[in-house]
Amino acid sequence: MAGSARSRDGILIGLLAAVGLAAAAAACLLGTTPLGVGRVLGALLGAGTPGDLIVVWEIRLPRALAAFGTGAALGASGAALQGLLRNPLAEPGVLGVSATASLAATFVIYYGLVEVGAFALPVAAIAGALAATALLTVAAARVGSVVTLILVGVGLSSFAGAMMALLMNLAPNPFSLADMLNWTLGTVANRSFDDLALAGPFLAAGLGLLLAARRGLSALTLGEEAAAGVGVDLPRARRLVVIGAGLATGAAVSIAGAIGFVGIVAPHLVRPLVDHDPARTLVPSALLAGAILVLADVGVRLAPTDTELRLGVVAALIGAPVFIWIAARRRVNGG
């Protein structure tokens, strides 16, 4: 049985990885100026025209990687938080983690601390995400009610949103206001490899910690007492998920700003394919969420609008109805 599960997981991961690669290829091919396969391959190999090299290496490829990395971070964080809290509605955006990370980033922009160093923004976003995730973990241990925990997350998100609105209201100039607004709406436009290099180590560390918590997440499906009975160090598992989700979500926010709901949608789609095992959900959720955001960003770029839509807006338009459907079905099933 274990070998069969590993085999099915391998096939699923391989298929989703192929989907992600296809989405990234589409992101390089499509745009206001479509490029053929030959031109894109030539540019990737460094043999294209100067214009093709700029379009592929400086615009489209970094943007696709930014969208994929953001989606992977949010998908894995959502799957881990759902396993830790044993609730399919848990997700960085819904629980206020993304909003708190965005607030910290907005604070840095408002006070011009980005001038101190390029690292200031990702560090602030990660610190905000870690603080929110730690608060939610403490709340989860004390309230004992999933509904109450979600209400705490909604309250946290509302407070962070109100503080961001206050900072934007007090913005000293239109340029600061525009920068802060970009973080609240979410976008991967104009991202570069330098941006990815700054957030990459935090993103990798966060995903690594989440993967290290897999055994604890699987055991938690049996309940905390049963998990402790089979030798799982529950405090350690919680710490790994809290720190891992905080690092990954903060890195995602530092790249793209606030992107909501993808951390719910991807794990929900993957879960039935892995026998509802939280540990087996992590990697497929990351791959699927990454592919979803890349394809959503391609749609954003191709949308026939005078002003480019923001990725966070599109993600919310798609994800919010799915969230409502999941919540309604959970209510009907008595969950």
KOLGU-849108 format. One line per field, with one value per atom (N, C-alpha, C): residue number from 0; chain; x, y, z. Coordinates in steps of 0.2 Angstrom, whole numbers. Layout:
nr = [NUM_...];
kette = [A_...];
X = [X_...];
Y = [Y_...];
Z = [Z_...];
***
This chain:
nr = [0_0_0_1_1_1_2_2_2_3_3_3_4_4_4_5_5_5_6_6_6_7_7_7_8_8_8_9_9_9_10_10_10_11_11_11_12_12_12_13_13_13_14_14_14_15_15_15_16_16_16_17_17_17_18_18_18_19_19_19_20_20_20_21_21_21_22_22_22_23_23_23_24_24_24_25_25_25_26_26_26_27_27_27_28_28_28_29_29_29_30_30_30_31_31_31_32_32_32_33_33_33_34_34_34_35_35_35_36_36_36_37_37_37_38_38_38_39_39_39_40_40_40_41_41_41_42_42_42_43_43_43_44_44_44_45_45_45_46_46_46_47_47_47_48_48_48_49_49_49_50_50_50_51_51_51_52_52_52_53_53_53_54_54_54_55_55_55_56_56_56_57_57_57_58_58_58_59_59_59_60_60_60_61_61_61_62_62_62_63_63_63_64_64_64_65_65_65_66_66_66_67_67_67_68_68_68_69_69_69_70_70_70_71_71_71_72_72_72_73_73_73_74_74_74_75_75_75_76_76_76_77_77_77_78_78_78_79_79_79_80_80_80_81_81_81_82_82_82_83_83_83_84_84_84_85_85_85_86_86_86_87_87_87_88_88_88_89_89_89_90_90_90_91_91_91_92_92_92_93_93_93_94_94_94_95_95_95_96_96_96_97_97_97_98_98_98_99_99_99_100_100_100_101_101_101_102_102_102_103_103_103_104_104_104_105_105_105_106_106_106_107_107_107_108_108_108_109_109_109_110_110_110_111_111_111_112_112_112_113_113_113_114_114_114_115_115_115_116_116_116_117_117_117_118_118_118_119_119_119_120_120_120_121_121_121_122_122_122_123_123_123_124_124_124_125_125_125_126_126_126_127_127_127_128_128_128_129_129_129_130_130_130_131_131_131_132_132_132_133_133_133_134_134_134_135_135_135_136_136_136_137_137_137_138_138_138_139_139_139_140_140_140_141_141_141_142_142_142_143_143_143_144_144_144_145_145_145_146_146_146_147_147_147_148_148_148_149_149_149_150_150_150_151_151_151_152_152_152_153_153_153_154_154_154_155_155_155_156_156_156_157_157_157_158_158_158_159_159_159_160_160_160_161_161_161_162_162_162_163_163_163_164_164_164_165_165_165_166_166_166_167_167_167_168_168_168_169_169_169_170_170_170_171_171_171_172_172_172_173_173_173_174_174_174_175_175_175_176_176_176_177_177_177_178_178_178_179_179_179_180_180_180_181_181_181_182_182_182_183_183_183_184_184_184_185_185_185_186_186_186_187_187_187_188_188_188_189_189_189_190_190_190_191_191_191_192_192_192_193_193_193_194_194_194_195_195_195_196_196_196_197_197_197_198_198_198_199_199_199_200_200_200_201_201_201_202_202_202_203_203_203_204_204_204_205_205_205_206_206_206_207_207_207_208_208_208_209_209_209_210_210_210_211_211_211_212_212_212_213_213_213_214_214_214_215_215_215_216_216_216_217_217_217_218_218_218_219_219_219_220_220_220_221_221_221_222_222_222_223_223_223_224_224_224_225_225_225_226_226_226_227_227_227_228_228_228_229_229_229_230_230_230_231_231_231_232_232_232_233_233_233_234_234_234_235_235_235_236_236_236_237_237_237_238_238_238_239_239_239_240_240_240_241_241_241_242_242_242_243_243_243_244_244_244_245_245_245_246_246_246_247_247_247_248_248_248_249_249_249_250_250_250_251_251_251_252_252_252_253_253_253_254_254_254_255_255_255_256_256_256_257_257_257_258_258_258_259_259_259_260_260_260_261_261_261_262_262_262_263_263_263_264_264_264_265_265_265_266_266_266_267_267_267_268_268_268_269_269_269_270_270_270_271_271_271_272_272_272_273_273_273_274_274_274_275_275_275_276_276_276_277_277_277_278_278_278_279_279_279_280_280_280_281_281_281_282_282_282_283_283_283_284_284_284_285_285_285_286_286_286_287_287_287_288_288_288_289_289_289_290_290_290_291_291_291_292_292_292_293_293_293_294_294_294_295_295_295_296_296_296_297_297_297_298_298_298_299_299_299_300_300_300_301_301_301_302_302_302_303_303_303_304_304_304_305_305_305_306_306_306_307_307_307_308_308_308_309_309_309_310_310_310_311_311_311_312_312_312_313_313_313_314_314_314_315_315_315_316_316_316_317_317_317_318_318_318_319_319_319_320_320_320_321_321_321_322_322_322_323_323_323_324_324_324_325_325_325_326_326_326_327_327_327_328_328_328_329_329_329_330_330_330_331_331_331_332_332_332_333_333_333_334_334_334];
kette = [A_A_A_A_A_A_A_A_A_A_A_A_A_A_A_A_A_A_A_A_A_A_A_A_A_A_A_A_A_A_A_A_A_A_A_A_A_A_A_A_A_A_A_A_A_A_A_A_A_A_A_A_A_A_A_A_A_A_A_A_A_A_A_A_A_A_A_A_A_A_A_A_A_A_A_A_A_A_A_A_A_A_A_A_A_A_A_A_A_A_A_A_A_A_A_A_A_A_A_A_A_A_A_A_A_A_A_A_A_A_A_A_A_A_A_A_A_A_A_A_A_A_A_A_A_A_A_A_A_A_A_A_A_A_A_A_A_A_A_A_A_A_A_A_A_A_A_A_A_A_A_A_A_A_A_A_A_A_A_A_A_A_A_A_A_A_A_A_A_A_A_A_A_A_A_A_A_A_A_A_A_A_A_A_A_A_A_A_A_A_A_A_A_A_A_A_A_A_A_A_A_A_A_A_A_A_A_A_A_A_A_A_A_A_A_A_A_A_A_A_A_A_A_A_A_A_A_A_A_A_A_A_A_A_A_A_A_A_A_A_A_A_A_A_A_A_A_A_A_A_A_A_A_A_A_A_A_A_A_A_A_A_A_A_A_A_A_A_A_A_A_A_A_A_A_A_A_A_A_A_A_A_A_A_A_A_A_A_A_A_A_A_A_A_A_A_A_A_A_A_A_A_A_A_A_A_A_A_A_A_A_A_A_A_A_A_A_A_A_A_A_A_A_A_A_A_A_A_A_A_A_A_A_A_A_A_A_A_A_A_A_A_A_A_A_A_A_A_A_A_A_A_A_A_A_A_A_A_A_A_A_A_A_A_A_A_A_A_A_A_A_A_A_A_A_A_A_A_A_A_A_A_A_A_A_A_A_A_A_A_A_A_A_A_A_A_A_A_A_A_A_A_A_A_A_A_A_A_A_A_A_A_A_A_A_A_A_A_A_A_A_A_A_A_A_A_A_A_A_A_A_A_A_A_A_A_A_A_A_A_A_A_A_A_A_A_A_A_A_A_A_A_A_A_A_A_A_A_A_A_A_A_A_A_A_A_A_A_A_A_A_A_A_A_A_A_A_A_A_A_A_A_A_A_A_A_A_A_A_A_A_A_A_A_A_A_A_A_A_A_A_A_A_A_A_A_A_A_A_A_A_A_A_A_A_A_A_A_A_A_A_A_A_A_A_A_A_A_A_A_A_A_A_A_A_A_A_A_A_A_A_A_A_A_A_A_A_A_A_A_A_A_A_A_A_A_A_A_A_A_A_A_A_A_A_A_A_A_A_A_A_A_A_A_A_A_A_A_A_A_A_A_A_A_A_A_A_A_A_A_A_A_A_A_A_A_A_A_A_A_A_A_A_A_A_A_A_A_A_A_A_A_A_A_A_A_A_A_A_A_A_A_A_A_A_A_A_A_A_A_A_A_A_A_A_A_A_A_A_A_A_A_A_A_A_A_A_A_A_A_A_A_A_A_A_A_A_A_A_A_A_A_A_A_A_A_A_A_A_A_A_A_A_A_A_A_A_A_A_A_A_A_A_A_A_A_A_A_A_A_A_A_A_A_A_A_A_A_A_A_A_A_A_A_A_A_A_A_A_A_A_A_A_A_A_A_A_A_A_A_A_A_A_A_A_A_A_A_A_A_A_A_A_A_A_A_A_A_A_A_A_A_A_A_A_A_A_A_A_A_A_A_A_A_A_A_A_A_A_A_A_A_A_A_A_A_A_A_A_A_A_A_A_A_A_A_A_A_A_A_A_A_A_A_A_A_A_A_A_A_A_A_A_A_A_A_A_A_A_A_A_A_A_A_A_A_A_A_A_A_A_A_A_A_A_A_A_A_A_A_A_A_A_A_A_A_A_A_A_A_A_A_A_A_A_A_A_A_A_A_A_A_A_A_A_A_A_A_A_A_A_A_A_A_A_A_A_A_A_A_A_A_A_A_A_A_A_A_A_A_A_A_A_A_A_A_A_A_A_A_A_A_A_A_A_A_A_A_A_A_A_A_A_A_A_A_A_A_A_A_A_A_A_A_A_A_A_A_A_A_A_A_A_A_A_A_A_A_A_A_A_A_A_A_A_A_A_A_A_A_A_A_A_A_A_A_A_A_A_A_A_A_A_A_A_A_A_A_A_A_A_A_A_A_A_A_A_A_A_A_A_A_A_A_A_A_A_A_A_A_A_A_A_A_A_A_A_A_A_A_A_A_A_A_A_A_A_A_A_A_A_A_A_A_A_A_A_A_A_A_A_A_A_A_A];
X = [4_0_4_10_14_17_20_23_18_12_7_6_5_4_10_16_22_22_20_20_14_8_3_5_9_11_16_21_26_23_17_14_11_7_4_9_14_19_22_23_26_21_15_10_9_9_8_15_21_27_27_24_23_19_13_8_12_16_19_24_28_32_29_23_19_16_14_12_17_24_29_31_31_32_27_20_15_16_19_20_26_31_36_34_29_27_22_17_11_12_9_10_7_8_6_9_16_19_21_17_18_24_28_34_33_36_36_40_39_43_51_52_59_63_59_62_63_58_59_65_65_71_77_78_84_86_81_82_84_81_83_90_92_99_104_102_106_108_104_106_100_96_91_93_88_90_90_93_93_86_81_74_71_72_70_73_79_83_80_78_76_69_65_58_57_61_61_65_71_75_74_71_71_63_59_52_48_47_42_45_51_53_54_56_56_49_45_38_34_36_33_36_42_45_43_41_39_32_28_21_21_25_26_28_33_36_31_27_22_17_14_9_11_18_20_21_23_23_16_12_5_1_2_-1_2_9_11_10_10_8_1_-4_-11_-12_-9_-9_-7_-1_2_-3_-5_-10_-16_-19_-25_-23_-17_-16_-15_-11_-10_-17_-21_-27_-33_-32_-37_-43_-42_-48_-46_-51_-49_-50_-52_-53_-47_-42_-36_-32_-29_-25_-22_-16_-13_-17_-21_-25_-31_-35_-41_-39_-34_-32_-28_-27_-24_-17_-13_-6_-4_-7_-4_-6_-11_-13_-8_-6_-1_6_8_14_14_8_7_8_5_5_12_16_23_27_25_29_27_20_17_21_22_25_32_36_42_42_37_37_35_30_28_34_38_43_50_49_55_61_60_65_68_65_68_74_75_81_87_86_91_94_90_93_88_89_84_81_85_82_77_76_71_64_62_55_54_58_56_57_62_62_56_54_48_42_41_35_35_41_42_41_43_42_35_31_24_20_22_19_20_27_28_24_24_20_13_10_3_2_6_6_7_11_12_6_3_-3_-9_-9_-15_-13_-7_-6_-7_-6_-7_-15_-18_-26_-29_-26_-28_-27_-22_-21_-26_-28_-32_-40_-42_-49_-52_-49_-51_-57_-59_-64_-62_-63_-61_-64_-71_-75_-72_-70_-67_-61_-57_-50_-51_-55_-56_-59_-63_-65_-59_-55_-48_-45_-44_-40_-44_-50_-54_-53_-53_-52_-45_-40_-33_-32_-36_-35_-38_-44_-48_-44_-40_-36_-30_-27_-21_-24_-30_-32_-34_-36_-38_-31_-26_-20_-17_-17_-15_-18_-25_-29_-27_-26_-23_-17_-12_-6_-6_-11_-12_-15_-20_-23_-18_-13_-8_-2_-2_4_6_13_15_15_15_15_12_10_7_11_18_22_22_22_22_15_10_3_2_5_5_9_15_19_15_12_8_2_-2_-8_-6_0_2_3_5_6_-1_-6_-12_-16_-15_-18_-15_-8_-5_-3_3_6_13_14_21_24_21_23_30_34_41_45_44_49_55_60_67_70_75_79_82_83_86_81_74_69_68_69_68_74_80_86_85_82_81_76_71_66_67_71_72_75_80_82_77_73_67_62_60_55_58_64_67_67_69_69_62_57_50_48_49_46_50_56_60_57_56_53_46_42_36_36_41_42_45_48_51_46_40_34_29_31_26_24_28_26_21_23_18_11_11_5_1_4_0_-3_2_-1_-6_-7_-12_-19_-19_-26_-29_-25_-28_-30_-28_-30_-23_-23_-17_-15_-19_-17_-15_-18_-15_-8_-8_-1_4_3_8_9_4_5_10_10_15_21_23_29_31_25_26_27_32_34_29_23_19_21_24_27_32_36_41_37_32_28_25_22_19_24_30_35_37_38_40_35_29_23_23_23_22_28_34_40_40_39_39_34_28_22_24_26_28_33_39_44_42_38_36_31_26_21_24_28_32_36_39_43_38_33_28_25_24_21_27_33_38_39_37_38_32_26_19_14_15_10_5_-1_-6_-10_-9_-13_-17_-23_-28_-31_-33_-37_-34_-28_-25_-22_-21_-19_-25_-31_-36_-38_-38_-41_-36_-30_-25_-25_-24_-25_-31_-37_-43_-44_-41_-41_-37_-31_-26_-28_-32_-33_-36_-41_-44_-40_-35_-30_-25_-24_-19_-22_-28_-31_-32_-32_-33_-28_-22_-16_-12_-12_-9_-2_2_9_10_6_6_3_0_-4_1_7_11_14_18_21_16_11_6_3_1_-2_2_9_13_14_14_15_9_3_-3_-5_-3_-4_0_6_11_9_6_4_-2_-7_-13_-11_-6_-5_-1_3_6_1_-4_-9_-13_-15_-19_-15_-9_-5_-4_-4_-5_-11_-17_-23_-24_-20_-20_-17_-11_-7_-11_-15_-19_-26_-28_-35_-36_-41_-42_-44_-40_-41_-36_-38_-33_-28_-30_-26_-25_-19_-18_-21_-25_-28_-22_-24_-19_-20_-15_-15_-19_-18_-22_-29_-31_-39_-41_-38_-40_-40_-35_-35_-41_-43_-49_-55_-56_-62_-63_-58_-58_-59_-55_-54_-60_-63_-68_-74_-77_-82_-81_-74_-73_-72_-70_-70_-77_-82_-89_-91_-90_-92_-90_-83_-80_-83_-84_-87_-95_-98_-105_-106_-101_-102_-100_-95_-93_-98_-102_-108_-113_-115_-120_-118_-111_-109_-108_-110_-109_-102_-98_-91_-90];
Y = [-6_0_6_6_12_13_8_8_11_9_11_18_21_28_32_29_33_34_28_28_33_33_38_45_46_53_55_50_52_54_50_52_59_60_66_72_71_77_78_72_73_77_75_78_86_87_94_98_95_98_100_95_96_102_102_108_115_115_121_123_118_120_122_119_122_129_130_137_142_140_145_146_140_141_146_145_149_157_158_164_168_164_166_168_164_164_170_170_175_182_187_193_198_205_209_209_206_204_197_192_185_183_179_176_169_167_160_155_149_144_145_145_146_152_158_164_164_160_160_155_149_145_148_152_155_160_164_169_165_160_156_153_152_149_155_161_167_168_165_166_171_174_177_185_188_196_199_205_209_210_212_213_207_201_195_193_194_193_197_203_208_205_204_202_196_191_184_184_187_186_192_198_203_205_202_203_197_193_187_181_179_174_175_181_183_184_186_187_180_175_169_165_166_163_166_172_176_173_173_170_163_159_152_151_155_155_157_162_165_160_157_152_146_143_138_139_145_146_146_150_150_143_139_133_128_128_124_126_133_136_134_135_133_126_121_114_113_116_114_117_123_126_122_120_116_109_106_100_102_107_109_110_114_116_112_107_102_105_110_113_115_113_115_122_126_133_138_134_138_140_146_148_155_156_163_169_169_175_175_170_170_171_168_169_176_180_186_187_181_181_185_184_188_196_197_204_208_204_206_207_202_203_209_210_216_223_223_228_230_225_226_229_226_229_236_237_244_249_247_251_253_248_250_255_254_258_265_266_272_276_273_277_277_274_275_270_265_261_257_256_252_256_262_265_263_260_257_251_247_241_237_234_230_224_222_217_219_226_228_226_226_224_217_212_205_203_206_205_207_213_216_211_209_205_198_196_189_190_195_197_197_201_202_195_191_184_180_180_176_178_184_186_184_185_183_175_171_164_162_165_163_165_171_172_167_165_161_154_152_145_145_151_152_152_155_155_148_145_138_133_134_130_132_138_140_140_142_142_136_131_125_124_130_130_133_129_131_137_138_144_150_149_155_157_152_153_157_155_159_166_167_173_178_174_178_180_175_177_183_182_188_194_194_201_203_199_201_204_200_203_210_211_217_223_221_226_228_223_224_229_227_231_238_239_246_250_246_250_252_247_249_255_255_260_267_267_273_275_271_273_276_273_275_282_283_289_295_293_298_298_295_294_301_302_309_312_307_309_303_305_300_294_295_289_284_286_282_278_282_279_274_275_270_264_264_258_254_258_254_251_254_251_245_245_239_233_234_228_226_230_228_224_226_223_216_216_210_210_210_210_207_204_202_205_211_215_218_219_222_219_212_209_207_206_205_199_196_191_193_200_202_202_203_202_195_190_183_181_184_182_184_190_192_188_186_182_175_172_165_161_164_160_159_164_164_159_159_155_147_146_139_137_141_139_138_142_140_134_133_126_120_121_116_114_119_118_115_117_114_106_105_98_94_97_93_92_95_94_89_86_81_76_72_67_69_75_77_79_82_83_77_72_65_63_63_60_64_71_75_73_70_68_63_60_55_58_65_69_70_75_77_71_68_63_57_55_49_51_57_59_58_61_61_54_49_42_39_41_37_40_45_48_54_57_64_69_73_79_85_86_91_98_100_107_108_103_104_105_101_101_108_110_117_122_122_127_127_121_120_123_121_124_132_134_141_145_143_147_146_139_138_142_142_146_153_156_163_165_161_162_162_157_156_161_163_168_175_176_183_184_178_179_180_176_177_184_187_194_199_198_202_202_197_196_199_197_199_203_204_208_203_205_201_197_191_186_181_181_177_171_167_161_155_157_151_146_148_143_138_140_136_132_135_131_125_126_121_115_116_110_106_110_107_103_105_101_95_95_90_85_87_82_76_75_69_64_67_63_60_62_59_56_54_51_55_62_67_67_65_65_72_76_82_82_77_77_76_72_70_76_81_86_92_93_99_100_95_96_97_93_94_101_103_109_115_114_120_120_114_114_117_114_117_124_126_134_138_136_139_140_134_134_138_138_142_150_152_159_161_157_158_159_154_155_161_162_168_175_175_181_181_176_176_179_177_180_187_189_196_200_198_201_201_196_196_199_201_204_210_211_217_223_225_231_237_243_248_248_246_246_239_236_229_228_222_220_218_218_216_208_205_197_196_199_198_199_204_205_199_196_191_184_183_178_178_184_184_183_185_184_177_173_166_162_164_160_161_167_169_164_163_159_152_150_143_142_147_147_147_150_150_143_140_133_128_129_124_125_131_132_130_131_129_121_118_111_108_111_109_109_115_115_110_109_104_97_95_89_88_94_94_94_97_98_104];
Z = [0_0_0_4_4_-2_-5_-12_-17_-17_-22_-21_-14_-13_-16_-14_-17_-24_-28_-35_-38_-34_-37_-35_-30_-28_-33_-35_-40_-47_-49_-55_-55_-49_-48_-48_-45_-44_-51_-55_-62_-66_-66_-70_-69_-62_-60_-62_-61_-63_-71_-75_-82_-83_-80_-80_-79_-73_-72_-77_-80_-85_-91_-93_-99_-97_-91_-90_-90_-88_-89_-96_-100_-107_-110_-108_-111_-109_-103_-101_-105_-107_-111_-118_-121_-128_-129_-124_-125_-122_-125_-122_-127_-126_-131_-138_-137_-143_-143_-146_-146_-149_-146_-149_-151_-156_-158_-154_-154_-150_-152_-158_-160_-157_-157_-155_-147_-144_-136_-135_-138_-137_-138_-144_-146_-140_-138_-132_-126_-124_-118_-119_-125_-126_-127_-127_-128_-135_-140_-147_-150_-147_-150_-151_-154_-155_-149_-149_-142_-139_-144_-142_-139_-142_-139_-132_-132_-125_-120_-121_-116_-114_-119_-118_-113_-115_-112_-105_-105_-99_-94_-96_-91_-90_-94_-93_-91_-96_-96_-91_-92_-87_-80_-78_-71_-68_-72_-70_-69_-74_-73_-67_-66_-60_-53_-54_-48_-46_-51_-50_-48_-51_-49_-41_-40_-33_-28_-30_-25_-24_-29_-29_-25_-26_-23_-15_-13_-6_-3_-6_-3_-3_-9_-9_-4_-3_3_9_10_17_19_14_15_17_13_15_22_23_30_36_35_40_40_35_35_39_38_42_49_51_58_61_58_61_60_56_54_51_47_44_37_32_25_23_28_26_29_32_34_28_28_22_24_22_24_23_17_16_20_21_25_32_35_42_44_39_40_40_38_38_32_26_20_21_24_26_31_36_41_38_33_30_25_22_17_22_28_32_34_35_37_31_25_19_18_18_17_22_28_34_31_29_26_21_16_10_13_17_20_23_27_30_26_20_16_18_22_24_19_13_8_5_7_5_9_15_19_16_12_9_5_0_-4_1_6_10_15_16_21_20_13_12_13_10_12_19_23_30_34_32_35_34_27_26_29_30_33_41_44_51_52_48_49_48_43_42_48_51_57_63_64_70_69_63_63_63_61_61_68_72_79_83_82_85_84_78_76_79_80_83_90_94_101_101_97_97_96_91_90_96_100_106_112_112_117_116_110_109_108_104_103_98_95_90_84_78_72_70_71_69_73_79_83_80_78_75_69_64_58_59_65_66_69_72_74_68_63_57_53_53_50_53_60_63_62_62_61_54_49_42_42_45_45_48_54_57_53_50_45_39_37_31_33_39_41_42_45_46_39_34_28_25_26_23_26_33_36_34_33_30_23_19_12_12_17_18_20_24_26_21_15_11_9_10_9_2_-3_-10_-14_-21_-25_-26_-26_-28_-22_-16_-11_-11_-12_-12_-17_-23_-29_-27_-24_-21_-16_-11_-6_-9_-14_-17_-21_-24_-28_-23_-17_-12_-10_-9_-7_-12_-19_-24_-27_-26_-28_-35_-37_-44_-44_-50_-51_-57_-59_-65_-63_-68_-67_-62_-60_-56_-59_-56_-59_-55_-58_-55_-48_-48_-41_-36_-38_-33_-31_-35_-34_-30_-31_-27_-20_-18_-12_-8_-11_-8_-8_-13_-14_-8_-4_2_7_8_13_11_5_2_2_0_1_8_13_20_22_20_23_20_14_11_14_15_18_25_29_36_35_31_30_28_24_22_28_32_38_43_42_47_45_39_36_41_44_49_54_57_62_59_53_50_48_46_45_52_57_63_66_65_68_65_60_57_62_66_71_77_78_84_88_92_96_101_104_109_105_100_96_93_91_88_93_99_104_106_106_108_103_97_92_92_96_97_93_91_87_92_91_95_92_95_93_93_99_99_93_92_87_80_79_72_72_77_77_75_78_77_70_67_60_55_57_52_53_59_60_57_58_55_48_45_38_35_37_34_34_40_40_35_35_30_23_21_14_12_17_15_15_20_19_13_11_4_-1_-1_-7_-7_-1_-1_-3_-1_-3_-11_-14_-21_-25_-22_-26_-22_-16_-12_-10_-8_-6_-11_-11_-16_-11_-12_-8_-11_-7_-9_-13_-16_-20_-15_-9_-4_-1_-3_-1_-7_-13_-19_-21_-21_-23_-18_-12_-7_-8_-9_-9_-15_-21_-27_-27_-23_-22_-17_-12_-6_-8_-12_-14_-17_-21_-25_-21_-14_-10_-4_-4_2_8_6_12_17_15_19_19_24_24_22_24_22_14_11_4_0_3_0_-2_2_2_-5_-8_-14_-20_-21_-26_-25_-19_-18_-21_-19_-21_-29_-32_-39_-42_-40_-43_-42_-36_-35_-39_-40_-44_-51_-54_-61_-61_-56_-57_-57_-53_-53_-59_-62_-69_-74_-74_-79_-78_-72_-70_-73_-72_-74_-81_-85_-92_-94_-91_-92_-91_-85_-84_-89_-92_-97_-104_-105_-111_-111_-105_-104_-108_-112_-116_-112_-108_-104_-105_-104_-105_-99_-93_-88_-86_-85_-83_-76_-76_-70_-65_-59_-54_-52_-51_-50_-44_-39_-33_-34_-38_-39_-43_-48_-52_-47_-43_-39_-34_-32_-27_-31_-37_-41_-42_-43_-44_-38_-33_-27_-22_-21_-17_-18_-24_-25_-23_-24_-22_-15_-11_-4_-1_-4_-2_-3_-9_-10_-5_-4_1_8_10_17_17_11_11_11_7_7_14_17_24_29_28_33_31_25_23_25_25_27_35_38_45_48_44_46_50];
***
